[in-house]
Amino acid sequence: MIESKIPLRKITGRFYRAVLADRVEHVLGSPGPESAGRYHRLGEPALYITPHADWAVIALGGYMADDGLSRVVVPVELDAAYVVDQHDEAACAALGIDRDLSQRPWRKALEAGEQPPSWRNSDAARLAGADGIIDRSRGIAGGWHVALFRWNELGGPNVKVCGNPIPCNYAESRTRWAAPPEWTMPGYLS
């Protein structure tokens, strides 16, 4: 980790990563060069993990509804990662992060030929030397996820698989976690 005057949050422990069932052997791999996400551009490294298996399933519910592809959740162990926590208003302000930008739809921006607003926040976190960024969940009341920018390389946190894949069951996971009152996502439970 690069020394930073920005207060970074140390996270460690068991997390979960959801992947396509036929890509489970690449669970710790970076997205391919043709893949962009909420916190990474095409070709940028990113590893999206979350502290609860159900949260990983819920976070992917929209993708599962769109493409119908089978996914699994894999438990992983994370040693010390230093991340920008978007719950921390002071840290975000010090970095010039507008936390609300991360809540906007990133896929719609890309489809419109625009840069997703959340990329500005991940750019700022990367420039500060953070290993990643904590994303406040849009679909889980009090939920959060992590996007790591680096892992399993010199100077970054280590992540290793620590259990067997679990099949994703969106409907079951959704019933165990409250959604914010304004949350709606057509097609998830149908």
Backbone as numpy.savetxt, mean C-alpha at the origin, in Angstrom:
# Nx Ny Nz CAx CAy CAz Cx Cy Cz
18.83 3.62 5.68 18.00 4.80 5.68 18.88 6.05 5.68
18.53 7.01 4.88 19.22 8.30 4.83 18.78 9.13 6.03
19.72 9.81 6.67 19.36 10.66 7.81 18.37 11.73 7.36
17.37 11.95 8.17 16.32 12.89 7.83 15.92 13.67 9.08
15.62 14.94 8.91 15.12 15.74 10.01 13.61 15.58 10.14
13.01 14.88 9.22 11.57 14.64 9.24 11.30 13.47 10.19
10.30 13.60 11.08 10.00 12.48 11.97 9.39 11.32 11.19
10.15 10.26 11.11 9.68 9.06 10.44 9.21 8.06 11.48
8.21 7.28 11.13 7.69 6.27 12.04 8.38 4.93 11.75
8.83 4.28 12.80 9.43 2.96 12.67 8.32 1.91 12.75
8.26 1.05 11.74 7.30 -0.04 11.76 8.04 -1.36 11.62
7.51 -2.37 12.25 8.13 -3.69 12.22 7.06 -4.73 12.54
7.29 -5.98 12.16 6.37 -7.04 12.54 5.75 -7.74 11.35
4.64 -8.44 11.63 3.94 -9.22 10.60 3.00 -8.31 9.81
3.10 -8.45 8.50 2.23 -7.75 7.56 1.74 -8.77 6.55
0.89 -8.30 5.63 0.32 -9.19 4.62 0.37 -8.51 3.26
0.64 -9.34 2.26 0.70 -8.84 0.88 -0.23 -9.67 0.02
-1.11 -9.02 -0.70 -2.01 -9.70 -1.63 -1.41 -9.67 -3.02
-1.46 -10.82 -3.69 -0.93 -10.94 -5.05 -1.84 -11.87 -5.86
-1.72 -11.80 -7.16 -2.41 -12.74 -8.02 -1.96 -14.15 -7.65
-2.88 -15.08 -7.62 -2.56 -16.45 -7.21 -1.46 -17.06 -8.05
-1.41 -16.74 -9.34 -0.37 -17.32 -10.19 0.96 -16.56 -10.11
1.05 -15.55 -9.23 2.29 -14.79 -9.05 2.84 -14.93 -7.63
2.35 -15.92 -6.88 2.73 -16.05 -5.48 4.24 -16.24 -5.30
4.90 -16.86 -6.27 6.35 -17.04 -6.15 7.11 -15.72 -6.28
6.42 -14.66 -6.69 7.03 -13.33 -6.84 6.48 -12.35 -5.82
6.00 -12.85 -4.68 5.32 -12.02 -3.70 6.19 -10.86 -3.21
7.49 -11.02 -3.18 8.38 -9.94 -2.72 9.00 -9.16 -3.88
8.54 -9.44 -5.09 9.07 -8.75 -6.26 8.44 -7.37 -6.45
9.16 -6.54 -7.14 8.68 -5.21 -7.48 7.71 -5.32 -8.66
6.82 -4.34 -8.81 5.93 -4.37 -9.98 6.74 -4.35 -11.27
6.16 -4.89 -12.30 6.83 -4.89 -13.60 6.92 -3.49 -14.17
7.69 -3.32 -15.24 7.89 -2.00 -15.83 6.61 -1.40 -16.42
5.59 -2.23 -16.63 4.33 -1.75 -17.19 3.28 -1.44 -16.11
3.69 -1.52 -14.84 2.76 -1.37 -13.73 3.00 -0.07 -12.96
1.92 0.69 -12.79 1.95 1.88 -11.94 0.95 1.66 -10.82
1.10 2.41 -9.73 0.19 2.27 -8.60 0.01 3.60 -7.88
-0.73 3.56 -6.80 -1.02 4.79 -6.05 0.27 5.52 -5.65
1.32 4.77 -5.31 2.56 5.40 -4.83 3.78 5.05 -5.67
3.58 4.60 -6.90 4.74 4.35 -7.77 4.39 4.55 -9.24
5.36 5.12 -9.93 5.27 5.30 -11.38 5.70 4.01 -12.08
5.50 3.97 -13.37 5.97 2.83 -14.16 7.45 2.59 -13.87
7.78 1.37 -13.53 9.17 0.99 -13.29 9.71 1.33 -11.92
9.01 2.10 -11.10 9.48 2.42 -9.75 9.23 1.24 -8.82
10.15 0.98 -7.89 9.91 -0.11 -6.94 8.84 0.27 -5.92
8.01 -0.69 -5.57 6.99 -0.51 -4.54 6.53 -1.88 -4.07
6.38 -2.01 -2.77 5.86 -3.24 -2.18 4.73 -2.82 -1.24
3.52 -3.16 -1.60 2.34 -2.77 -0.82 2.01 -3.88 0.18
1.98 -3.52 1.46 1.70 -4.47 2.53 0.72 -3.82 3.52
0.11 -4.65 4.35 -0.87 -4.13 5.31 -0.84 -4.98 6.57
-1.21 -4.41 7.74 -1.05 -5.15 8.99 -2.09 -6.24 9.27
-3.13 -6.36 8.46 -4.14 -7.40 8.65 -4.43 -8.08 7.32
-4.58 -9.39 7.33 -4.88 -10.13 6.10 -6.17 -9.62 5.46
-7.20 -9.42 6.28 -8.48 -8.92 5.74 -8.31 -7.57 5.07
-7.47 -6.70 5.64 -7.28 -5.38 5.05 -6.65 -5.49 3.66
-5.75 -6.46 3.49 -5.15 -6.67 2.18 -6.21 -7.07 1.17
-7.12 -7.94 1.58 -8.20 -8.39 0.69 -9.12 -7.22 0.35
-9.51 -6.45 1.36 -10.41 -5.32 1.14 -9.77 -4.28 0.22
-8.48 -4.03 0.41 -7.77 -3.06 -0.43 -7.80 -3.46 -1.90
-7.86 -4.76 -2.16 -7.87 -5.25 -3.55 -9.26 -5.55 -4.06
-10.29 -5.31 -3.26 -11.65 -5.64 -3.66 -12.04 -5.05 -5.00
-11.68 -3.82 -5.25 -12.02 -3.18 -6.52 -11.37 -3.86 -7.70
-10.10 -4.26 -7.54 -9.41 -4.96 -8.61 -10.06 -6.32 -8.87
-10.40 -7.01 -7.79 -11.03 -8.32 -7.93 -12.39 -8.20 -8.61
-13.14 -7.15 -8.28 -14.43 -6.92 -8.92 -14.24 -6.59 -10.40
-13.18 -5.84 -10.73 -12.93 -5.44 -12.12 -12.47 -6.59 -13.00
-11.51 -7.39 -12.48 -10.90 -8.39 -13.36 -11.28 -9.84 -13.04
-11.84 -10.09 -11.86 -12.26 -11.44 -11.50 -11.14 -12.44 -11.31
-9.88 -11.98 -11.24 -8.75 -12.88 -11.10 -8.56 -13.31 -9.66
-8.13 -14.54 -9.47 -7.90 -15.11 -8.14 -6.65 -14.50 -7.52
-6.78 -14.17 -6.24 -5.66 -13.60 -5.49 -5.50 -14.33 -4.18
-4.29 -14.23 -3.62 -3.99 -14.79 -2.31 -3.31 -13.73 -1.46
-3.35 -13.93 -0.15 -2.67 -13.05 0.79 -1.54 -13.86 1.41
-0.35 -13.29 1.43 0.84 -13.98 1.95 1.36 -13.21 3.17
1.53 -13.90 4.32 2.12 -13.23 5.48 3.61 -12.98 5.27
4.05 -11.79 5.65 5.47 -11.43 5.53 5.92 -10.81 6.85
7.19 -10.93 7.12 7.80 -10.33 8.31 8.65 -9.15 7.86
8.42 -8.00 8.48 9.15 -6.77 8.15 10.00 -6.39 9.34
11.31 -6.21 9.10 12.11 -5.65 10.19 11.97 -4.14 10.12
12.79 -3.40 10.77 12.61 -1.96 10.92 12.59 -1.21 9.59
11.44 -0.60 9.31 11.29 0.29 8.17 10.92 1.66 8.73
11.49 2.70 8.15 11.22 4.07 8.58 10.39 4.74 7.49
9.16 5.07 7.85 8.19 5.52 6.86 7.57 6.86 7.25
7.07 7.57 6.24 6.27 8.76 6.48 4.86 8.27 6.78
4.35 8.68 7.92 3.01 8.28 8.33 2.04 9.41 7.98
1.16 9.17 7.04 0.23 10.22 6.63 -0.85 10.52 7.68
-0.82 9.80 8.81 -1.65 10.19 9.94 -1.00 11.36 10.71
0.30 11.52 10.54 1.08 12.54 11.26 1.05 13.85 10.47
0.14 14.73 10.86 -0.04 15.99 10.14 1.21 16.85 10.15
1.95 16.87 11.27 3.16 17.70 11.36 4.24 17.20 10.40
4.45 15.90 10.36 5.45 15.35 9.44 5.06 15.63 7.99
3.79 15.47 7.68 3.33 15.74 6.31 3.51 17.21 5.95
3.17 18.09 6.88 3.34 19.52 6.62 4.81 19.86 6.39
5.70 19.26 7.18 7.14 19.53 7.03 7.66 19.09 5.66
7.03 18.08 5.09 7.43 17.58 3.77 6.67 18.23 2.63
5.67 19.03 2.95 4.83 19.60 1.90 3.83 18.61 1.35
3.52 17.58 2.13 2.56 16.56 1.70 1.15 17.03 2.02
0.30 17.00 1.02 -1.13 17.25 1.20 -1.79 15.88 1.31
-2.11 15.47 2.51 -2.63 14.12 2.77 -3.88 13.81 1.95
-4.66 14.83 1.64 -5.88 14.61 0.87 -5.60 14.17 -0.56
-4.42 14.52 -1.08 -4.07 14.08 -2.44 -3.99 12.56 -2.53
-3.59 11.92 -1.44 -3.47 10.46 -1.44 -4.83 9.78 -1.41
-5.86 10.52 -1.07 -7.21 9.95 -1.00 -7.93 10.00 -2.35
-7.38 10.72 -3.29 -8.03 10.86 -4.61 -7.78 9.63 -5.48
-8.70 9.34 -6.40 -8.54 8.17 -7.28 -7.31 8.31 -8.19
-6.39 7.39 -8.06 -5.17 7.47 -8.87 -5.38 6.87 -10.26
-6.18 5.82 -10.36 -6.38 5.18 -11.67 -7.12 6.10 -12.64
-8.09 6.85 -12.13 -8.82 7.78 -13.00 -7.89 8.85 -13.55
-6.97 9.33 -12.73 -6.00 10.33 -13.20 -5.14 9.75 -14.31
-4.63 8.54 -14.11 -3.81 7.91 -15.15 -4.59 7.72 -16.44
-5.83 7.23 -16.31 -6.67 7.01 -17.50 -6.92 8.31 -18.26
-6.93 9.43 -17.54 -7.14 10.74 -18.16 -5.83 11.34 -18.68
-4.72 10.58 -18.57 -3.43 11.07 -19.03 -2.77 12.04 -18.07
-3.23 12.05 -16.83 -2.69 12.95 -15.81 -1.84 12.18 -14.82
-1.03 12.93 -14.08 -0.23 12.33 -13.01 -1.12 12.16 -11.78
-1.20 10.96 -11.21 -1.98 10.80 -9.99 -1.46 11.74 -8.89
-2.36 12.42 -8.20 -1.94 13.36 -7.15 -1.12 12.71 -6.05
-1.38 11.44 -5.76 -0.66 10.74 -4.69 0.83 10.59 -5.00
1.21 10.67 -6.26 2.62 10.56 -6.61 3.43 11.73 -6.03
2.81 12.89 -5.90 3.52 14.02 -5.29 3.91 13.69 -3.85
3.02 12.99 -3.15 3.30 12.63 -1.76 4.38 11.56 -1.68
4.32 10.56 -2.54 5.37 9.53 -2.49 6.71 10.11 -2.95
6.70 11.04 -3.90 7.94 11.71 -4.31 8.57 12.43 -3.12
7.75 13.14 -2.35 8.26 13.89 -1.19 8.82 12.93 -0.14
8.14 11.81 0.09 8.61 10.83 1.07 9.92 10.19 0.60
10.02 9.88 -0.67 11.26 9.31 -1.22 12.41 10.30 -1.07
12.15 11.57 -1.39 13.19 12.60 -1.28 13.66 12.79 0.16
12.77 12.55 1.12 13.13 12.68 2.53 13.95 11.48 3.02
14.11 10.46 2.17 14.88 9.29 2.55 14.07 8.21 3.25
12.75 8.34 3.23 11.90 7.34 3.87 11.94 6.01 3.12
11.79 4.92 3.87 11.71 3.59 3.26 10.34 3.36 2.62
9.36 4.18 3.01 8.01 4.01 2.48 7.08 5.06 3.03
5.78 4.82 2.80 4.76 5.77 3.23 3.54 4.99 3.72
2.94 5.48 4.79 1.71 4.88 5.30 0.54 5.58 4.62
-0.32 4.75 4.06 -1.51 5.19 3.34 -2.72 5.00 4.23
-3.47 6.06 4.45 -4.72 5.96 5.22 -5.78 5.32 4.33
-6.37 4.24 4.81 -7.33 3.49 4.01 -8.56 4.32 3.68
-9.03 4.17 2.45 -10.26 4.82 2.03 -11.47 3.93 2.32
-11.29 2.62 2.44 -12.41 1.70 2.58 -12.53 1.01 3.92
-11.59 1.26 4.84 -11.62 0.62 6.16 -11.51 1.72 7.21
-12.51 1.84 8.05 -12.48 2.85 9.11 -11.27 2.59 10.00
-10.35 3.55 10.10 -9.14 3.41 10.90 -8.07 2.55 10.28
-8.30 2.03 9.10 -7.33 1.15 8.45 -6.19 1.91 7.80
-5.10 1.20 7.57 -3.94 1.79 6.92 -3.14 0.69 6.21
-2.34 1.12 5.26 -1.51 0.23 4.46 -0.13 0.88 4.34
0.83 0.13 3.87 2.19 0.63 3.70 2.64 0.39 2.27
3.25 1.39 1.69 3.93 1.22 0.41 5.41 1.40 0.69
6.18 0.30 0.58 7.63 0.39 0.74 8.25 0.80 -0.59
9.24 1.67 -0.53 9.94 2.11 -1.73 11.21 1.30 -1.97
11.69 0.67 -0.91 12.88 -0.18 -1.02 12.80 -1.24 0.06
13.37 -2.39 -0.23 13.37 -3.51 0.71 14.37 -4.54 0.19
14.91 -5.29 1.14 15.86 -6.36 0.83 17.04 -5.88 -0.01
17.49 -4.68 0.30 18.70 -4.14 -0.32 19.47 -3.39 0.75
20.74 -3.19 0.54 21.60 -2.52 1.50 21.00 -1.16 1.90
20.87 -0.94 3.19 20.35 0.32 3.70 18.84 0.36 3.85
18.15 -0.65 3.38 16.69 -0.66 3.47 16.22 -1.76 4.41
14.93 -1.80 4.67 14.38 -2.83 5.54 14.38 -4.20 4.85
14.34 -5.24 5.66 14.24 -6.60 5.13 12.82 -7.09 5.27
12.36 -7.80 4.26 11.03 -8.40 4.25 11.21 -9.84 3.82
10.56 -10.77 4.56 10.62 -12.18 4.18 9.25 -12.82 4.36
8.98 -13.82 3.55 7.74 -14.57 3.66 7.79 -15.38 4.94
6.67 -15.41 5.69 6.67 -16.12 6.97 5.42 -16.99 7.15
4.82 -17.42 6.06 3.65 -18.28 6.16 3.13 -18.64 4.78
2.10 -19.47 4.78 1.52 -19.94 3.52 0.48 -18.98 2.98
0.28 -18.98 1.66 -0.74 -18.13 1.05 -2.14 -18.49 1.56
-2.98 -17.46 1.69 -4.36 -17.60 2.13 -5.25 -17.11 0.98
-6.23 -17.90 0.53 -7.11 -17.41 -0.54 -7.87 -16.15 -0.11
-8.06 -15.23 -1.04 -8.80 -14.00 -0.78 -10.30 -14.27 -0.83
-11.00 -13.80 0.19 -12.46 -13.87 0.22 -12.95 -12.48 0.61
-13.29 -11.68 -0.39 -13.67 -10.30 -0.13 -14.90 -10.18 0.76
-15.97 -10.89 0.42 -17.23 -10.76 1.17 -17.02 -11.08 2.65
-16.28 -12.13 2.94 -16.02 -12.50 4.33 -15.18 -11.44 5.05
-14.15 -10.94 4.39 -13.29 -9.92 4.99 -14.05 -8.62 5.23
-14.87 -8.24 4.29 -15.61 -6.97 4.39 -16.54 -6.97 5.60
-17.12 -8.13 5.93 -18.06 -8.18 7.06 -17.37 -8.02 8.41
-16.06 -8.22 8.46 -15.35 -8.13 9.74 -14.80 -6.73 10.05
-14.83 -5.82 9.08 -14.25 -4.50 9.29 -15.21 -3.41 8.85
-15.41 -2.44 9.68 -16.31 -1.34 9.36 -15.71 -0.47 8.26
-16.59 0.02 7.40 -16.19 0.97 6.37 -16.56 2.37 6.83
-15.85 3.39 6.36 -16.25 4.76 6.69 -17.68 5.01 6.21
-18.45 5.89 6.89 -19.85 6.11 6.53 -20.05 6.53 5.07
-19.12 7.29 4.52 -19.27 7.78 3.14 -18.80 6.78 2.09
-18.30 5.64 2.52 -17.71 4.67 1.61 -18.76 3.93 0.80
-18.56 3.89 -0.50 -19.40 3.08 -1.37 -18.52 2.55 -2.49
-18.75 1.31 -2.86 -18.03 0.72 -3.98 -18.95 -0.30 -4.62
-19.65 0.12 -5.67 -20.59 -0.79 -6.33 -19.92 -2.07 -6.80
-20.64 -3.17 -6.67 -20.16 -4.43 -7.20 -19.34 -5.27 -6.24
-18.90 -4.71 -5.12 -18.03 -5.47 -4.22 -18.71 -6.69 -3.64
-19.94 -6.56 -3.21 -20.59 -7.68 -2.54 -21.60 -8.39 -3.42
-21.77 -7.95 -4.63 -22.75 -8.60 -5.50 -22.19 -9.83 -6.17
